[in-house]
Amino acid sequence: MEIILGKSAGFCYGVRRAVDGAKHELKRVKGKTIYCLGEIVHNKQVIKDLQEKGLVFIENIKDAKGETIVRAHGIKKEIYNLAKNAKLSLKDFTCPNVLKIHKVAEEYAKKGYYIFLCGSKNHPENVGTLSFCGDNVAVIETEEDVPSAIEKLKDSTIKKLLVILQTTYSVERFKNIEKLLKEHIPENIKLVIKNTICHATELRQKETEEIAKKVDYMIIIGGANSSNTKKLYEIGKANCKNCVCIETADELDLNNINKYEKVGVMAGASTPQELIEEVVSLLK
């Protein structure tokens, strides 16, 4: 059996920065409680490991009683103010790419632009980003949402539009939406499109497609609640008829895999290296 492992599989820079940062803080203040607002990354195994090391995960900033970590996905603008008023020490491990989107959104909102945010409305990253967009904003999850977003823009009478994207948004879907917007946005609207999909996401999606086309069986490793992992699975499934998405090596059906000559392996941006190595080791 030939195993093709994606070079970009596993932790991206933003995730590694957040996880390593949390571990460093736990060592630095041994014995003291450190809180994290929301899941630091979308991976159950990473969360469990950090909990065992002493990190306490909370959903509301009001539950924090001391030093609090800001997860890789970022937080709402108003939470920074709440933390300041409560005199909480924040360790901000928001991915730098997400912080750039916040800055762009806030800048253009102040200039009077209407904003289209492409991404999942309920994803933690976008919940944070929306708080920087002001009142004139519409979320586009899929191509089907484009007409209603354009209607909201027209109803607002605003003549300037900014389009931004979730860092882990589908590159292929963005291309479709960009085409639709350029075709249907009125000519008197000033259109600014900022492709804010991070480079690591683009690279991983492209490599997944390339590998999936070469193999008989494709394995995607990542958290069930990981947005970027789900997109890799969609790409894998579209290019290889035998594609599975797993969290750990235990989920693999080895009797089934044995009949394939070429197996591809790719992992999401929040999948730790040890989980990838376990899968590859089992296949070998």
Residue frames as qw, qx, qy, qz and C-alpha x, y, z in Angstrom:
[[0.000, 0.886, 0.464, 0.000, 0.00, 0.00, 0.00],
 [0.391, 0.290, -0.016, 0.873, 1.25, 3.48, -0.92],
 [0.242, -0.780, -0.480, 0.319, 0.44, 6.21, 1.61],
 [0.306, 0.484, 0.120, 0.811, 0.39, 9.85, 0.50],
 [0.343, -0.664, -0.472, 0.467, 0.42, 12.26, 3.44],
 [0.194, 0.903, 0.203, 0.325, -0.35, 15.92, 2.82],
 [0.527, 0.199, -0.283, 0.776, 2.60, 18.22, 3.53],
 [0.144, -0.414, 0.095, -0.894, 0.24, 20.85, 4.95],
 [0.648, -0.438, -0.597, -0.177, -1.62, 18.41, 7.23],
 [0.585, -0.394, -0.518, 0.484, -2.10, 19.46, 10.84],
 [0.260, -0.762, -0.286, 0.520, -1.68, 22.59, 12.94],
 [0.381, 0.761, 0.140, 0.506, -1.60, 25.90, 11.11],
 [0.345, 0.314, -0.340, 0.817, 0.37, 28.83, 12.51],
 [0.377, -0.485, 0.042, -0.788, -2.60, 30.37, 14.33],
 [0.882, -0.345, -0.239, -0.216, -3.59, 27.13, 16.06],
 [0.777, 0.048, -0.388, 0.493, -0.01, 26.28, 17.05],
 [0.122, 0.431, -0.249, 0.859, 0.43, 29.79, 18.46],
 [0.592, -0.481, -0.012, -0.646, -2.73, 29.47, 20.58],
 [0.936, -0.235, -0.260, -0.031, -2.06, 25.93, 21.86],
 [0.676, 0.160, -0.354, 0.626, 1.63, 26.55, 22.59],
 [0.053, -0.511, 0.172, -0.841, 0.71, 29.86, 24.22],
 [0.743, -0.482, -0.094, -0.454, -1.82, 28.18, 26.50],
 [0.913, -0.119, -0.303, 0.244, 0.71, 25.52, 27.53],
 [0.430, 0.351, -0.298, 0.776, 3.30, 28.19, 28.26],
 [0.332, -0.546, 0.101, -0.762, 0.86, 30.13, 30.45],
 [0.879, -0.373, -0.204, -0.215, -0.11, 26.98, 32.37],
 [0.803, 0.025, -0.323, 0.500, 3.57, 26.29, 33.14],
 [0.214, 0.481, -0.186, 0.830, 4.25, 29.91, 34.04],
 [0.416, -0.436, 0.229, -0.764, 1.52, 30.17, 36.69],
 [0.495, -0.039, -0.867, 0.044, 1.66, 26.63, 38.09],
 [0.189, -0.300, -0.770, 0.531, -1.01, 26.12, 40.72],
 [0.236, 0.373, 0.199, -0.875, -3.12, 29.10, 39.64],
 [0.522, 0.503, 0.688, -0.043, -6.30, 28.75, 37.58],
 [0.021, 0.293, -0.403, -0.867, -6.23, 30.00, 34.00],
 [0.566, 0.499, 0.542, -0.370, -9.48, 30.32, 32.05],
 [0.144, -0.061, 0.653, 0.741, -10.14, 30.10, 28.32],
 [0.477, 0.403, 0.259, -0.737, -13.21, 31.73, 26.79],
 [0.825, 0.430, -0.077, -0.360, -14.67, 29.06, 24.50],
 [0.938, -0.012, 0.242, 0.247, -12.79, 26.15, 22.93],
 [0.266, -0.701, 0.365, 0.552, -9.25, 27.31, 22.15],
 [0.228, 0.313, -0.706, -0.594, -9.39, 25.28, 18.90],
 [0.829, 0.054, 0.017, -0.557, -11.95, 22.86, 17.47],
 [0.627, 0.252, -0.737, 0.013, -10.41, 19.54, 18.50],
 [0.789, -0.535, -0.107, -0.283, -11.64, 17.40, 21.39],
 [0.887, -0.070, -0.236, 0.390, -8.27, 15.74, 21.98],
 [0.339, 0.417, -0.200, 0.819, -6.49, 19.12, 22.27],
 [0.441, -0.613, -0.008, -0.655, -9.19, 20.39, 24.64],
 [0.902, -0.383, -0.196, -0.045, -8.94, 17.29, 26.84],
 [0.747, 0.124, -0.259, 0.600, -5.13, 17.56, 27.01],
 [0.101, 0.483, -0.163, 0.855, -5.28, 21.22, 28.08],
 [0.654, -0.571, -0.102, -0.485, -8.00, 20.49, 30.64],
 [0.916, -0.233, -0.247, 0.211, -5.80, 17.80, 32.17],
 [0.547, 0.227, -0.215, 0.777, -3.00, 20.37, 32.36],
 [0.222, -0.443, -0.515, 0.700, -5.33, 22.68, 34.30],
 [0.079, -0.055, -0.267, -0.959, -6.99, 24.99, 31.77],
 [0.229, 0.458, 0.740, -0.437, -10.61, 25.84, 32.66],
 [0.050, 0.243, 0.593, 0.766, -12.94, 26.43, 29.69],
 [0.152, 0.506, 0.549, -0.647, -15.81, 28.88, 30.14],
 [0.288, 0.546, 0.646, 0.449, -18.51, 30.22, 27.83],
 [0.086, -0.931, -0.264, -0.237, -19.12, 33.58, 29.53],
 [0.399, 0.502, -0.344, 0.686, -16.46, 36.15, 30.42],
 [0.471, -0.636, 0.145, -0.594, -18.38, 36.82, 33.66],
 [0.955, -0.284, -0.079, -0.037, -17.34, 33.35, 34.86],
 [0.677, 0.391, -0.333, 0.527, -13.64, 34.25, 34.68],
 [0.580, -0.805, -0.107, 0.068, -12.00, 34.89, 38.05],
 [0.511, -0.627, 0.356, 0.468, -8.46, 35.53, 36.86],
 [0.030, -0.480, 0.612, 0.628, -6.14, 35.36, 33.83],
 [0.721, 0.430, 0.472, -0.268, -8.15, 34.47, 30.74],
 [0.334, -0.179, 0.685, 0.621, -7.02, 33.22, 27.34],
 [0.566, 0.551, 0.017, -0.613, -8.62, 34.44, 24.14],
 [0.789, 0.098, 0.594, 0.123, -8.94, 31.52, 21.73],
 [0.375, -0.097, 0.578, 0.718, -7.61, 31.36, 18.17],
 [0.175, 0.604, 0.694, 0.350, -11.05, 32.22, 16.69],
 [0.053, 0.268, -0.041, 0.961, -11.19, 35.59, 18.46],
 [0.079, -0.513, -0.743, 0.422, -13.98, 37.19, 20.48],
 [0.086, 0.856, 0.445, 0.249, -16.60, 39.92, 20.22],
 [0.261, 0.564, -0.129, 0.773, -15.41, 43.52, 20.44],
 [0.469, -0.690, 0.008, -0.551, -17.48, 44.18, 23.57],
 [0.909, -0.321, -0.231, 0.134, -15.83, 41.33, 25.50],
 [0.565, 0.277, -0.250, 0.735, -12.55, 43.26, 25.53],
 [0.176, -0.561, 0.098, -0.803, -14.37, 46.09, 27.32],
 [0.811, -0.477, -0.166, -0.296, -16.07, 43.72, 29.77],
 [0.864, -0.064, -0.281, 0.413, -12.70, 42.15, 30.63],
 [0.315, 0.413, -0.203, 0.830, -11.15, 45.60, 31.11],
 [0.438, -0.580, 0.005, -0.687, -13.96, 46.74, 33.42],
 [0.907, -0.387, -0.123, -0.113, -13.63, 43.52, 35.43],
 [0.146, -0.822, 0.550, -0.037, -9.85, 44.10, 35.61],
 [0.948, -0.010, 0.313, 0.050, -9.15, 40.71, 34.07],
 [0.164, -0.609, 0.624, 0.461, -5.78, 39.94, 32.50],
 [0.851, 0.449, 0.155, -0.224, -6.35, 38.77, 28.91],
 [0.381, -0.385, 0.701, 0.464, -3.83, 36.67, 27.01],
 [0.639, 0.581, 0.068, -0.499, -4.94, 37.23, 23.44],
 [0.399, -0.227, 0.809, 0.368, -4.13, 34.28, 21.17],
 [0.632, 0.648, 0.263, -0.334, -6.55, 35.29, 18.42],
 [0.734, 0.201, 0.418, 0.495, -5.07, 34.20, 15.09],
 [0.182, -0.448, 0.155, 0.862, -3.29, 37.21, 13.50],
 [0.024, 0.186, 0.704, 0.686, -5.23, 36.59, 10.27],
 [0.191, -0.688, -0.699, -0.033, -8.51, 36.95, 12.18],
 [0.276, -0.664, -0.208, 0.663, -7.29, 40.15, 13.85],
 [0.157, -0.127, 0.444, 0.873, -6.54, 41.57, 10.38],
 [0.100, -0.486, -0.746, -0.444, -10.16, 40.89, 9.35],
 [0.276, -0.737, -0.515, 0.341, -11.42, 42.67, 12.49],
 [0.260, -0.484, 0.085, 0.831, -9.27, 45.68, 11.60],
 [0.049, 0.099, 0.626, 0.772, -10.47, 45.77, 7.98],
 [0.174, -0.607, -0.757, -0.170, -14.13, 45.36, 8.99],
 [0.278, -0.727, -0.368, 0.509, -13.95, 48.15, 11.57],
 [0.236, -0.318, 0.277, 0.875, -12.08, 50.47, 9.18],
 [0.039, -0.208, -0.671, -0.710, -14.59, 50.07, 6.35],
 [0.215, -0.671, -0.707, 0.056, -17.62, 50.22, 8.66],
 [0.245, -0.647, -0.184, 0.699, -16.37, 53.64, 9.86],
 [0.093, -0.194, 0.458, 0.862, -16.06, 54.73, 6.21],
 [0.554, 0.306, 0.181, -0.753, -19.76, 53.95, 5.71],
 [0.339, 0.226, -0.819, -0.404, -19.46, 50.71, 3.75],
 [0.897, -0.111, 0.084, -0.420, -22.07, 47.97, 3.79],
 [0.081, -0.511, 0.855, 0.009, -20.32, 44.66, 4.57],
 [0.925, 0.058, -0.235, -0.294, -20.91, 41.15, 3.24],
 [0.302, -0.547, 0.769, -0.138, -19.24, 38.50, 5.41],
 [0.793, 0.192, -0.500, -0.290, -18.88, 35.12, 3.69],
 [0.172, 0.258, -0.876, 0.369, -18.90, 32.32, 6.24],
 [0.435, -0.432, -0.790, -0.030, -21.00, 30.42, 8.74],
 [0.264, -0.731, -0.082, -0.624, -23.14, 32.80, 10.80],
 [0.764, -0.617, 0.003, -0.189, -22.71, 30.80, 14.02],
 [0.824, 0.159, -0.281, 0.465, -19.01, 30.02, 13.69],
 [0.528, -0.697, -0.195, 0.445, -17.06, 31.56, 16.64],
 [0.446, -0.075, 0.240, 0.859, -14.71, 33.43, 14.29],
 [0.022, 0.469, 0.484, 0.739, -17.59, 35.14, 12.51],
 [0.406, -0.780, -0.473, 0.046, -19.49, 35.89, 15.72],
 [0.492, -0.540, -0.027, 0.682, -16.43, 37.92, 16.70],
 [0.306, 0.085, 0.426, 0.847, -15.95, 39.50, 13.26],
 [0.066, -0.685, -0.608, -0.395, -19.59, 40.62, 13.04],
 [0.388, -0.792, -0.330, 0.336, -19.12, 42.75, 16.15],
 [0.364, -0.425, 0.217, 0.800, -16.57, 44.84, 14.22],
 [0.251, 0.311, 0.674, 0.621, -18.81, 45.29, 11.15],
 [0.208, 0.075, 0.099, -0.970, -21.33, 47.79, 12.54],
 [0.556, 0.300, 0.541, -0.555, -25.06, 47.63, 11.78],
 [0.660, 0.577, -0.155, -0.455, -24.90, 47.39, 7.99],
 [0.067, -0.426, 0.894, 0.121, -23.84, 43.80, 7.46],
 [0.896, 0.120, -0.024, -0.427, -25.15, 40.60, 5.84],
 [0.460, -0.395, 0.792, 0.076, -23.79, 37.07, 6.18],
 [0.744, 0.403, -0.357, -0.396, -23.43, 34.89, 3.07],
 [0.685, -0.332, 0.645, -0.063, -23.03, 31.22, 3.92],
 [0.578, 0.141, 0.731, 0.335, -23.65, 29.78, 0.43],
 [0.106, 0.092, 0.520, 0.842, -24.37, 30.92, -3.11],
 [0.160, -0.610, -0.740, -0.235, -28.11, 30.79, -2.29],
 [0.307, -0.711, -0.394, 0.495, -27.70, 33.68, 0.18],
 [0.342, -0.035, 0.247, 0.906, -26.38, 36.13, -2.41],
 [0.052, -0.556, -0.526, -0.641, -29.75, 37.46, -3.74],
 [0.440, -0.791, -0.426, 0.003, -31.13, 38.28, -0.27],
 [0.550, -0.443, -0.045, 0.707, -27.83, 39.94, 0.72],
 [0.241, 0.184, 0.365, 0.880, -27.97, 42.13, -2.39],
 [0.231, -0.704, -0.535, -0.405, -31.59, 43.09, -1.60],
 [0.530, -0.712, -0.295, 0.353, -30.54, 44.18, 1.91],
 [0.452, -0.185, 0.164, 0.857, -27.78, 46.28, 0.36],
 [0.049, 0.437, 0.491, 0.752, -30.22, 47.94, -2.04],
 [0.382, -0.761, -0.508, -0.130, -32.73, 48.63, 0.76],
 [0.558, -0.544, -0.192, 0.596, -30.01, 50.35, 2.79],
 [0.340, 0.933, 0.100, 0.069, -29.33, 52.87, -0.04],
 [0.465, -0.699, 0.408, 0.359, -25.59, 52.59, 0.79],
 [0.684, 0.705, -0.141, -0.122, -23.44, 52.85, -2.35],
 [0.193, 0.654, -0.720, 0.131, -20.26, 51.23, -1.04],
 [0.958, -0.183, -0.022, -0.219, -19.79, 47.50, -0.39],
 [0.014, -0.613, 0.784, -0.099, -16.98, 45.54, 1.26],
 [0.950, -0.029, -0.230, -0.209, -16.79, 41.74, 0.92],
 [0.083, -0.597, 0.761, -0.241, -14.71, 39.79, 3.46],
 [0.828, 0.011, -0.513, -0.225, -14.43, 36.08, 4.23],
 [0.826, -0.509, 0.229, -0.083, -14.03, 33.66, 7.12],
 [0.084, -0.708, 0.678, 0.182, -10.36, 32.60, 7.18],
 [0.351, -0.125, 0.925, 0.076, -11.30, 28.95, 6.59],
 [0.647, 0.485, 0.198, -0.554, -13.95, 29.56, 3.91],
 [0.774, 0.218, 0.549, 0.229, -14.12, 27.34, 0.83],
 [0.169, -0.416, 0.412, 0.793, -11.96, 28.77, -1.97],
 [0.094, 0.241, 0.822, 0.508, -14.20, 27.19, -4.61],
 [0.049, -0.745, -0.658, 0.100, -17.37, 28.59, -3.05],
 [0.169, -0.696, -0.035, 0.697, -15.80, 32.04, -2.80],
 [0.156, -0.131, 0.610, 0.766, -15.05, 31.99, -6.54],
 [0.003, -0.509, -0.806, -0.301, -18.72, 31.22, -7.25],
 [0.164, -0.805, -0.459, 0.338, -19.96, 33.97, -4.91],
 [0.233, -0.504, 0.211, 0.804, -17.50, 36.52, -6.30],
 [0.106, 0.139, 0.719, 0.673, -18.80, 35.79, -9.82],
 [0.096, -0.675, -0.726, -0.089, -22.43, 36.18, -8.71],
 [0.229, -0.749, -0.247, 0.571, -21.72, 39.46, -6.92],
 [0.192, -0.339, 0.392, 0.833, -19.91, 40.97, -9.91],
 [0.029, 0.303, 0.785, 0.539, -22.81, 39.94, -12.16],
 [0.235, -0.677, -0.673, -0.184, -25.65, 41.25, -9.96],
 [0.313, -0.571, -0.284, 0.704, -24.34, 44.18, -7.89],
 [0.316, 0.907, 0.280, -0.011, -25.70, 47.43, -9.41],
 [0.650, 0.435, 0.001, 0.623, -23.11, 49.43, -11.35],
 [0.067, -0.815, 0.076, -0.570, -23.52, 52.48, -9.10],
 [0.789, -0.610, 0.069, -0.023, -22.23, 50.48, -6.09],
 [0.208, 0.742, -0.621, 0.144, -18.51, 50.75, -5.30],
 [0.977, -0.169, -0.098, -0.090, -17.41, 47.13, -4.75],
 [0.052, 0.700, -0.682, 0.204, -14.33, 46.22, -2.69],
 [0.968, -0.120, -0.187, -0.117, -13.49, 42.52, -2.29],
 [0.104, -0.696, 0.677, -0.216, -10.86, 41.46, 0.23],
 [0.866, 0.028, -0.492, -0.082, -9.97, 37.77, -0.03],
 [0.297, -0.663, 0.528, -0.440, -9.32, 37.10, 3.67],
 [0.993, -0.078, -0.077, -0.037, -9.10, 33.31, 3.38],
 [0.402, -0.761, 0.484, 0.160, -5.76, 32.52, 5.00],
 [0.403, 0.598, -0.648, -0.244, -2.94, 31.13, 2.86],
 [0.183, -0.232, 0.939, -0.176, -2.70, 27.93, 4.94],
 [0.623, 0.333, 0.550, -0.446, -6.39, 27.20, 4.23],
 [0.615, 0.653, -0.213, -0.387, -5.95, 27.73, 0.48],
 [0.178, 0.543, -0.818, -0.061, -2.85, 25.54, 0.44],
 [0.350, -0.071, 0.888, -0.292, -4.51, 22.74, 2.42],
 [0.677, 0.452, 0.359, -0.456, -7.64, 22.74, 0.26],
 [0.531, 0.670, -0.420, -0.304, -5.61, 22.68, -2.96],
 [0.054, 0.433, -0.898, 0.047, -3.37, 19.85, -1.71],
 [0.544, 0.100, 0.731, -0.399, -6.39, 17.82, -0.56],
 [0.714, 0.563, 0.062, -0.410, -7.87, 18.04, -4.06],
 [0.387, 0.648, -0.636, -0.157, -4.59, 17.01, -5.69],
 [0.157, -0.279, 0.927, -0.195, -4.09, 14.01, -3.40],
 [0.630, 0.231, 0.567, -0.477, -7.73, 12.88, -3.60],
 [0.684, 0.587, -0.181, -0.393, -7.48, 12.70, -7.40],
 [0.316, 0.558, -0.766, -0.029, -4.46, 10.36, -7.16],
 [0.145, -0.213, 0.903, -0.343, -5.67, 7.83, -4.57],
 [0.405, -0.253, -0.813, -0.332, -8.23, 5.04, -4.21],
 [0.521, -0.650, -0.545, 0.099, -9.07, 5.93, -0.60],
 [0.164, 0.566, -0.163, 0.792, -8.89, 9.30, 1.17],
 [0.536, -0.537, -0.571, 0.314, -8.71, 9.90, 4.93],
 [0.007, 0.691, -0.061, 0.720, -9.40, 13.32, 6.46],
 [0.550, -0.325, -0.622, 0.453, -8.44, 13.70, 10.15],
 [0.021, 0.302, -0.128, 0.944, -9.98, 16.41, 12.31],
 [0.161, 0.195, 0.675, -0.693, -12.55, 17.47, 14.89],
 [0.146, 0.529, 0.820, 0.164, -16.20, 16.84, 14.10],
 [0.003, -0.902, -0.363, 0.234, -16.92, 20.50, 14.89],
 [0.365, -0.462, 0.315, 0.745, -13.99, 21.85, 12.85],
 [0.504, 0.750, 0.133, -0.406, -15.13, 24.04, 9.96],
 [0.223, 0.703, -0.584, -0.339, -11.90, 23.71, 7.97],
 [0.294, -0.164, 0.941, 0.033, -11.89, 19.91, 8.41],
 [0.567, 0.492, 0.590, -0.298, -15.45, 19.68, 7.05],
 [0.448, 0.789, -0.167, -0.386, -14.39, 21.62, 3.96],
 [0.014, -0.515, 0.831, 0.209, -11.43, 19.26, 3.41],
 [0.448, 0.130, 0.875, -0.131, -13.84, 16.32, 3.65],
 [0.564, 0.678, 0.277, -0.382, -16.16, 17.93, 1.06],
 [0.301, 0.749, -0.495, -0.321, -13.19, 18.38, -1.29],
 [0.207, -0.322, 0.923, 0.044, -11.91, 14.85, -0.65],
 [0.536, 0.318, 0.739, -0.257, -15.34, 13.35, -1.26],
 [0.524, 0.746, 0.045, -0.409, -15.79, 15.33, -4.49],
 [0.359, 0.719, -0.562, -0.195, -12.51, 13.99, -5.90],
 [0.172, 0.239, -0.953, 0.071, -12.31, 10.45, -4.46],
 [0.658, -0.295, -0.424, -0.548, -15.36, 8.21, -4.21],
 [0.782, -0.350, -0.481, 0.185, -13.93, 6.46, -1.13],
 [0.174, 0.497, -0.309, 0.792, -13.41, 9.20, 1.43],
 [0.582, -0.592, -0.549, 0.095, -13.84, 9.19, 5.22],
 [0.013, -0.704, 0.252, -0.663, -13.54, 11.84, 7.93],
 [0.767, -0.352, -0.503, 0.185, -12.28, 10.66, 11.32],
 [0.303, -0.908, 0.177, -0.230, -11.14, 12.16, 14.63],
 [0.419, -0.613, 0.669, -0.019, -8.79, 9.34, 15.67],
 [0.244, 0.360, -0.858, -0.272, -7.16, 6.20, 14.21],
 [0.311, 0.067, 0.881, -0.350, -9.60, 4.00, 16.18],
 [0.583, 0.483, 0.274, -0.593, -12.33, 4.89, 13.72],
 [0.328, 0.505, -0.638, -0.480, -10.58, 3.34, 10.72],
 [0.929, 0.091, 0.269, -0.238, -11.91, 0.13, 9.18],
 [0.190, -0.604, 0.703, 0.324, -8.61, -1.61, 8.34],
 [0.567, 0.163, 0.801, 0.100, -10.26, -4.61, 6.70],
 [0.480, 0.805, 0.335, -0.099, -11.88, -2.27, 4.21],
 [0.049, 0.911, -0.312, -0.265, -8.73, -0.15, 3.63],
 [0.578, -0.350, 0.690, 0.258, -6.56, -3.22, 2.91],
 [0.670, 0.443, 0.570, 0.174, -8.09, -3.63, -0.54],
 [0.302, 0.952, 0.040, -0.029, -6.84, -0.21, -1.73],
 [0.808, 0.203, -0.022, 0.553, -3.41, 0.35, -3.30],
 [0.283, 0.325, -0.106, 0.896, -3.12, 4.13, -2.76],
 [0.356, -0.745, -0.547, 0.134, -4.34, 5.87, 0.38],
 [0.204, 0.573, -0.054, 0.792, -4.28, 9.63, 0.92],
 [0.471, -0.582, -0.533, 0.394, -4.14, 11.31, 4.33],
 [0.116, 0.522, 0.004, 0.845, -4.91, 14.95, 5.10],
 [0.376, -0.506, -0.643, 0.435, -5.65, 16.68, 8.41],
 [0.047, -0.912, -0.311, -0.263, -7.41, 19.87, 9.44],
 [0.242, 0.688, -0.272, 0.628, -5.69, 22.95, 10.85],
 [0.467, -0.605, 0.374, -0.525, -6.52, 22.03, 14.46],
 [0.986, -0.068, -0.139, -0.056, -5.42, 18.38, 14.29],
 [0.398, -0.776, 0.486, 0.060, -2.34, 17.64, 16.44],
 [0.363, 0.581, -0.707, -0.178, 0.66, 15.86, 14.91],
 [0.250, -0.225, 0.914, -0.227, 0.37, 12.83, 17.20],
 [0.687, 0.334, 0.484, -0.428, -3.11, 11.99, 15.84],
 [0.619, 0.661, -0.302, -0.299, -1.79, 12.14, 12.27],
 [0.119, 0.531, -0.838, 0.042, 1.19, 9.94, 13.17],
 [0.519, -0.027, 0.778, -0.353, -1.12, 7.36, 14.79],
 [0.759, 0.499, 0.187, -0.373, -3.15, 7.07, 11.58],
 [0.499, 0.686, -0.512, -0.135, -0.08, 6.78, 9.33],
 [0.141, -0.431, 0.870, -0.194, 1.54, 4.26, 11.70],
 [0.667, 0.139, 0.627, -0.378, -1.61, 2.11, 11.72],
 [0.733, 0.607, -0.064, -0.300, -1.80, 2.17, 7.92],
 [0.292, 0.652, -0.699, -0.019, 1.85, 1.13, 7.62]]
